[in-house]
Amino acid sequence: MPSSKEYMEFVLGQCGGLSARAMMGEYVLYYGGKVVGGVYDDRLLVKPTRSALALMPNAPRELPYEGAKEMLLVEDVEDRDFLAKLFEATCEELPESKKRK
């Protein structure tokens, strides 16, 4: 089941600096120009960086789609302060995006 545009827009509204790109009925999330996670089947999933694991040690690990790497499920999408901290910390750990030719 593809994610709803309404849910994706809600997630974007919860954290400034977050942007999304539609991809096959789902949404890849960017923060600071880096891919930090996505919205898959109306679930907010983030990359399992050390910071994300420290902030959400008990977060369930879920697959965004079959064949993908596990990501962390963000269960509390209502907490704007937490989301800002989560995306900022995750972004700092990720390498710079490779430039397309």
PEVEN-V780865 format. One record per backbone hydrogen bond with DSSP energy under -0.5 kcal/mol. CO is the residue of the C=O (numbers start at 1). NH is the residue of the N-H. Records with the same first field share a line. If there is no record, write none. Layout:
CO = NH + NH
This chain:
4 = 8
5 = 9
6 = 10
7 = 11
8 = 12
9 = 13
10 = 14
11 = 14 + 15
12 = 15
15 = 18
17 = 32
19 = 30
21 = 28
23 = 26
25 = 3
26 = 23
27 = 39
28 = 21
29 = 36 + 37
30 = 19
31 = 34
34 = 31 + 36
36 = 47
37 = 29
38 = 40 + 45
39 = 27
40 = 43
43 = 40 + 45
44 = 74
45 = 38
46 = 72
47 = 49
49 = 53
50 = 54
51 = 55
52 = 56
54 = 57
56 = 59
60 = 73
62 = 71
65 = 68
69 = 64
71 = 62
72 = 46
73 = 75
75 = 77
76 = 79
78 = 80
79 = 83
80 = 84
81 = 85
82 = 86
83 = 87
84 = 88
85 = 89
86 = 90
87 = 91
88 = 92
89 = 93
90 = 94
